[in-house]
Amino acid sequence: MPAGRPPHKPTEESRQKVRVLAGLGMVVDDIARVAGIGETALRKYYPKEMAKGRAEANVRVSQALFRSATKRENVIAQMFWLKNRAGWKDLATPASGEQGATSLRIEFVRAQPQLEAKTIDAAEVGNGHDKEGHRTFDVSFE
């Protein structure tokens, strides 16, 4: 009877490696290849590490998304959260000019700070001329 490959024995190092790789979203055959074991051994000896790695990564990404949506005014993160966690959904918007619109499209944009124009003294003379010969002024905003 030919001697086969000795049975795989998980170590703390191999468990950690599998957990990290699963957390990075790698597929089973890639995790097995990087860990240096077969897919069967991976599924047999590391099911908890695979599940825990994915769960830990989901927690970290969820935390980052939540922070981004609540503290950094990240509208995309906010929309993603509301669609996936709060049950919000996009409404169908008909093409421009179509009859029977069923929804209203609203764009939220960050307001630009109001610029304050410098006043021009009445005695000031124009400092340039445009193509038609009109006086022009250079005006700066604060």
Secondary structure by P-SEA (a helix, b strand, c coil): cccccccccccaaaaaaaaaaaaacccaaaaaaaacccaaaaaaccaaaaaaaaaaaaaaaaaaaaaaacccccaaaaaaaaacccccccccccccccccccbbbbbbbccccbbbbbbbbccccccccccccccccccccc
